[in-house]
């Protein structure tokens, strides 16, 4: 089992995203709307190679920290990679793909973390 709690997992994920210059990071609390996860995290990569690098960075940093839950990654296509950490579902997308699917609008960005808001 995992030796780290959800806030530590969030910090590791956010640090990994920041280290690899992930753009427009948004974290949405969906705990009251979803029965499969508590948090939806969305970030934009500049290329499919960048997205894969971000995904690898996240999974490697979680493994190094002792995160023991199964990490399931799904490469939906070269434009979108999903990482399911149970409590957090991470969506890494190219900008056009992110705009097309509009996950923020679907899940409503109320009560969310945004890298845009923190950079102002």
Backbone as a ProteinNet text record, in pm:
[ID]
protein_1_A
[PRIMARY]
XXXXXXXXXXXXXXXXXXXXXXXXXXXXXXXXXXXXXXXXXXXXXXXXXXXXXXXXXXXXXXXXXXXXXXXXXXXXXXXXXXXXXXXXXXXXXXXXXXXXXXXXXXXXXXXXXXXXXXXX
[TERTIARY]
83.2	0	87.3	23.4	91.7	137	257.5	309.9	291.8	234.6	216.9	69.4	29.4	-112.6	-141.7	-268.6	-313.5	-251.5	-230.7	-170	-25	46.4	182.7	182.6	86.3	74.5	50.5	-41.6	-69.3	56.5	131.4	253.5	357.1	374	469.2	427.4	298.6	248	267	228.3	241.6	387.7	476.9	619.7	671.8	627.2	667.4	619.1	495.7	439.8	518.9	551.5	626.6	768.2	833.5	970.4	980.8	878.1	882.3	801.5	777.8	715.4	579	497.3	360.1	283.9	203	131.4	-12	-66.4	-208.9	-260	-195.4	-233.4	-359.9	-458.4	-583.6	-614.5	-645.2	-685.1	-827	-917.9	-1058.8	-1101.6	-1159.3	-1215.5	-1348.6	-1352.4	-1474.8	-1532	-1487.8	-1527.9	-1678.6	-1745.9	-1891.3	-1967.7	-1895	-1958.4	-1922.9	-1823.7	-1770.8	-1761.2	-1783.4	-1764.1	-1636.7	-1558	-1436.6	-1307.6	-1315.4	-1195.9	-1235.9	-1139.6	-1163.7	-1115.9	-1017.7	-952.1	-921.3	-952.3	-921.2	-815.5	-703	-594.8	-574.4	-564	-547.4	-425.8	-339.5	-223.1	-198.4	-135.5	-108.8	39.8	69.8	205.8	222.4	346.1	373.1	382.3	400.3	408.7	376	354.7	327.1	448.6	568.3	690	695.6	660.1	656.9	556.8	439.8	336.5	386	450.7	503.6	612.6	696.3	800.7	740.3	636.4	567.7	509.5	444	384.9	490.6	603.1	712.4	767.6	781.8	832.3	740.1	609.7	512.9	522.2	517.1	517.2	648.7	761.4	890.4	902.1	860.7	868.9	776.7	659.8	570.1	628.8	687.1	749.5	865.2	948.9	1062.4	1016.7	899.8	850.3	784.1	766.1	703.4	555.5	505.1	362.6	337	254.3	236.9	113.5	21.1	-99.2	-64.5	-142.7	-124.6	-139.8	-44.4	-52.4	-90.4	-208.8	-254.7	-245.3	-171.3	-159.8	-223.8	-295.5	-360.1	-319	-257.2	-224.3	-339	-427.6	-545.2	-506.3	-410.7	-347	-227.5	-160.8	-41	-72.9	-200.5	-240.3	-293.6	-311.7	-375.3	-326.6	-270.6	-230.6	-305.5	-363.6	-437.7	-363.4	-346.2	-285.6	-388.6	-427.9	-529.1	-460.5	-461.4	-403	-511.4	-629.5	-747	-801.4	-728.1	-773.9	-759.2	-665.8	-639.5	-636.6	-705.5	-695.6	-629.6	-516.9	-437.7	-460	-491.2	-507.9	-403.2	-313.1	-210.9	-246.5	-262.4	-313.5	-237.7	-244.6	-203.5	-310.9	-274.5	-365.8	-494.5	-483	-602.2	-693.9	-635.3	-713.4	-786	-715.6	-775.5	-892.7	-873.8	-981.2	-1100.6	-1073.8	-1180.4	-1267.7	-1203.8	-1279.6	-1336.5	-1274.3	-1328.1	-1359.6	-1265.9	-1291	-1321.2	-1256.1	-1282.5	-1429	-1484	-1624.7	-1715.6	-1679.9	-1762.2	-1769	-1655.9	-1648.2	-1662.9	-1669.7	-1679.8	-1554.5	-1494.8	-1368.2	-1386.6	-1504	-1524.1	-1435.6	-1378.1	-1294.2	-1172	-1110	-998.1	-868.6	-758.1	-625.2	-591.7	-534.9	-494.5	-358.1	-267.4	-135.3	-144.7	-246.3	-265.9	-295.4	-381.8	-420.6	-302.2	-216	-102.4	11	11.8	120.7	91.3	-30	-68.4	-24.8
-119.5	0	125.4	234.6	362.2	411.6	466.4	525.4	676.3	733.6	877.9	910.8	1026.9	1063.2	1144.2	1172.9	1237.1	1375	1450.3	1583.5	1571.7	1468.5	1444.3	1405.3	1322	1280.8	1403.6	1489.6	1612.3	1696.9	1711.9	1792.5	1733.3	1601.6	1534.9	1553.4	1535.8	1551.3	1695.1	1792.7	1933.4	1972.9	1921.8	1949.8	1889.4	1767.9	1703.2	1783.1	1829.2	1909.4	2038.8	2102.3	2227.3	2205.4	2097.4	2067.7	2054	2001.4	1980.3	2084.9	2197.7	2313.2	2282.9	2205.7	2180	2311.7	2335.7	2462.2	2449.8	2562.6	2575.1	2461.4	2441.4	2334.3	2374.8	2286.1	2308.1	2182.7	2200.6	2090.2	2117.9	2024.2	2043.4	1939.1	1985	1895.5	1841.9	1711.8	1649.3	1548.9	1556.7	1458.3	1453.6	1564.6	1567.2	1532.5	1520.1	1493.3	1357	1291.5	1168.8	1058.3	935.8	822.7	745.6	793.4	721.2	795.6	923.6	999.4	1123.5	1180.6	1303.4	1427.5	1410.1	1524.3	1496.1	1590.9	1584.3	1689.8	1647.7	1739.3	1741.4	1860.8	1876.4	1965.1	1922.6	2002	1992	2093.8	2098.8	2080.6	1994.2	1975	2038.2	2064.3	2132.1	2036.7	1907.5	1806.5	1671.2	1570.7	1436.9	1382.9	1416.9	1376.3	1442.1	1568.4	1640.4	1575.7	1541.1	1477.8	1344.2	1263.8	1135.2	1155.6	1257.1	1287.2	1328.3	1410	1451.9	1330.1	1243.2	1121.4	1034.7	1016.1	936.6	1000.5	1132.5	1205	1184.7	1195.5	1178.1	1037.7	936.4	798.5	763.6	809	780.7	849.1	974.3	1045.7	985	937.8	871.9	739.7	663	536.2	560.4	660.6	693.5	735.3	797.1	846.6	737.7	619	510.5	496	563	551	408.5	337.2	195.1	154.4	246.7	209.4	187.4	104	78.4	208.3	234.7	351	299.8	339.1	294.8	411.3	391.9	495.9	449.7	536.9	504.6	609.9	565.5	657.9	653	750.8	751.7	773.9	854.2	874	964	1005.8	1086.2	1226.4	1262.7	1395.9	1400.2	1282.8	1279.1	1156	1177.1	1067.7	1084	974.9	975	888.2	938.2	862	855.3	734.9	714.9	674	763.1	735.5	708.8	675.8	651	779.5	840.3	964.5	1085	1074.5	1181.2	1119.1	1181	1140.6	1256.2	1225.8	1326.8	1313.8	1424.9	1430.5	1525.3	1472.2	1552.3	1558.5	1679.5	1695.4	1802.1	1790.5	1901.3	2009.3	2130.9	2244.4	2227.3	2186.5	2169.1	2059.6	1951.9	1841.1	1886.5	1959.5	2010	2103	2190.1	2282.4	2206	2105	2028.1	1955.5	1888.6	1810.3	1894.9	2006.5	2099.4	2037.6	1959.9	1893.1	1991.3	2107.4	2206.4	2247.4	2268.9	2307.9	2193.6	2071.5	1955.8	1936	1954.7	1929.4	2055.5	2171	2299.9	2326.5	2439	2471.8	2538.9	2528.9	2585.1	2512.4	2586.3	2527.3	2459	2519	2454.4	2530.3	2463.7	2523	2552	2665.7	2697.5	2762.7	2713.9	2775.6	2916.6	2944.2	3079.1	3177.6	3138.7	3226.9	3255.1	3155.7	3172.9	3252.7	3266.6	3339.1	3487.9	3528.9	3670.3	3747.7
0	0	0	-14.6	-24.8	112.2	116.7	239.5	242.1	137.1	130.9	113.1	165	156.9	30.5	10.6	-113	-132.4	-24.8	-41	-87.5	-39.6	-87	-234.7	-273.7	-413.8	-501.3	-459.9	-536.8	-551.2	-441.5	-446.3	-540.9	-537.3	-626.5	-771.9	-798.6	-935.2	-982.7	-900.3	-939.8	-960.2	-875.9	-892.1	-1022.6	-1053.2	-1178.7	-1299	-1292.6	-1401.9	-1419.3	-1308.3	-1312.5	-1365.6	-1320.7	-1364.3	-1515.3	-1577.2	-1722.1	-1798.7	-1733	-1799.7	-1861.8	-1789.9	-1833.4	-1828.8	-1929.6	-1940.1	-1889.6	-1844.1	-1809.4	-1721	-1608	-1515.5	-1440.7	-1443	-1370.8	-1290	-1161.3	-1075.8	-1027.6	-1052.9	-1019.4	-916.4	-806.7	-705.2	-757.8	-785.5	-837.5	-737.9	-612.6	-511.2	-488.4	-508.6	-489.1	-616.9	-728.4	-857.5	-915.1	-858.1	-916.5	-812	-855.6	-765.2	-798.4	-894.8	-932.2	-899.1	-866.2	-829.8	-750.1	-680	-604.2	-677.9	-762.9	-824.1	-970.7	-1054.1	-1196.3	-1224.1	-1280.8	-1310.7	-1461.7	-1518.1	-1662.2	-1686.9	-1778.9	-1816.1	-1965.2	-2020.2	-2163.5	-2190.4	-2287.4	-2335.1	-2472.1	-2509.5	-2636.1	-2754.7	-2727.5	-2833.3	-2771.9	-2856.5	-2803	-2727.7	-2772.1	-2701.1	-2563.5	-2555.7	-2428.6	-2332.9	-2383.6	-2301	-2245.6	-2328.7	-2282.2	-2177.3	-2195.2	-2096.3	-1962.6	-1967.3	-1844.4	-1773.6	-1848.6	-1793.5	-1726.3	-1793.2	-1736.3	-1609.7	-1609.1	-1491.5	-1371	-1394.2	-1285.8	-1227.7	-1313.3	-1263.1	-1193.9	-1248.1	-1184.8	-1048.8	-1038.6	-910.7	-805.3	-846.3	-750.9	-702.8	-793.8	-754.3	-657.2	-686	-598.7	-459.3	-449.9	-321.3	-237.6	-295.7	-222.3	-246.5	-347.5	-380.4	-425.8	-350	-372.8	-449.9	-473.6	-548	-694.6	-756.9	-899	-976.7	-1061.2	-1148.6	-1286.6	-1330.8	-1461.8	-1558.1	-1663.4	-1764.6	-1893.1	-1954.9	-2080.7	-2182	-2289.4	-2396.9	-2496.4	-2487.6	-2573.4	-2718.3	-2742.1	-2871.4	-2845.7	-2948.7	-2926.3	-2874.6	-2873.7	-2830.2	-2687.2	-2623.1	-2491	-2416	-2298.3	-2210.6	-2079.1	-2030.9	-1905.3	-1805.2	-1682.7	-1573.7	-1461.8	-1425.4	-1321.4	-1192.3	-1093.6	-962.5	-858.4	-904.4	-822	-760.4	-667.3	-604.2	-696.6	-790.1	-887.2	-1026.4	-1120.4	-1260.5	-1335	-1398.9	-1468.1	-1618.3	-1682.4	-1827.4	-1883.5	-1965.9	-2031.7	-2179.6	-2232.2	-2368.2	-2445.4	-2577.9	-2663	-2655.4	-2685.4	-2672	-2753.2	-2878.8	-2963.3	-2909.8	-2860.8	-2805.2	-2679.5	-2596.4	-2472.3	-2502.7	-2598.9	-2636.3	-2694.5	-2776	-2839.7	-2736.3	-2638.1	-2540.4	-2426.7	-2394	-2294.5	-2159.3	-2104.5	-1976.6	-1863.4	-1864.6	-1759.3	-1759.6	-1876.5	-1885.6	-1844.4	-1883.2	-1846.5	-1695.9	-1629.3	-1485.8	-1403.5	-1465.6	-1398.3	-1316.5	-1338.2	-1272.7	-1137.3	-1077.1	-943.6	-843.6	-751.5	-647.9	-704.5	-804.7	-870.7	-847.1	-873	-873	-1017.7	-1045.1	-1181.1	-1179.4	-1263	-1270.6	-1326.9	-1408.3	-1461.8	-1349	-1257.6	-1147.4	-1056.3	-1037.9	-947.8	-1010	-1142.9	-1206.9	-1221.9	-1186.8	-1200.4	-1078.4
[MASK]
++++++++++++++++++++++++++++++++++++++++++++++++++++++++++++++++++++++++++++++++++++++++++++++++++++++++++++++++++++++++

